[in-house]
Amino acid sequence: MTSWQLVRVIAGSFILVSLALGIPGSPIFVSPWWLAFTAFVGVNLLQSGFSRWCLMETILRRIGLKAGN
């Protein structure tokens, strides 16, 4: 798995977990403030699409994952 693929897997997982923790109808609801984390991840995905730079991908490359095409 390349770094850009793992970034998307991690981001998707973060979004799903934070939604489950932040939506009042969820059986594992904790606080609506978890929705702020969902927004944070979404904003980072949006900016990485425009700037072509992502901190998570940089970190993953430094720990040894290969870059994708």
Buried (B, 14 or more C-beta within 10 A) or exposed (E): EBBBEBBEEBBEEBBEBBBBBBBEEEEEEEEEEBBEBBEEBEEBBEEBEEEEEBEBBEEBBEEEBEEEE
